[in-house]
């Protein structure tokens, strides 16, 4: 009897080893791919980057566009835009300009052809209590779009009010999309106070200018 039990034990152990191997096979294959992939990554060439400091002040979301139409891409962030220029040696430099400092806590912004004329505008707004200690934290919320208007000295930003002094502000993202598929761009914003859709009703007519506020500084 002991010899029979011993033989059966050996058979069961061998069977268990075979089953265990097949159960462990996916893990072994995964580890093998992981190891070879890691080896390839360590042996591959890295993508080099060089950091350029554009501004050390507080900044939020950023967008890139040729703001002043000089053929060079500029950067918009928060209440400012940064003009790309070149110095005498040909090095890239950045000049900071104010877009609008009449309100605070602009966290999200989007550049889009809201008017449908091929001239993109800036869409942004105030976030509800982005930082309670910031200046203007208790001031009314608002959602705005800004267009660039040519002047004798260059151009200025013109602010259009989409919504002001309600529960609606621009949270962490501003979506500009033709959500109702009627040929013009609508605006979706969400934040701590809710989710809102601003349907664009200007298709086929000019944008009314009754709510325009000229913004000093460019």
Buried (B, 14 or more C-beta within 10 A) or exposed (E): EEEEEEEEEEEEEEEEEEEEEEEEEEEEEEEEEEEEEEEEEEEEEEEEEEEEEBEEEEBBBEBEBEBBEEEEEBBBBBBBBBBBEEEEEEEEEBEEBBBBBBBBBBBBBBBBEBBEEEEBBBBBBBBBBBEEEEEEBEEEBBBBBBBBEEEEEEBBBBBBBBBBEEEBBBBBBBBBEEBEEEEBBBBBBBBEBEEBEBEBEEEEEEBEEEEBEEBEEB
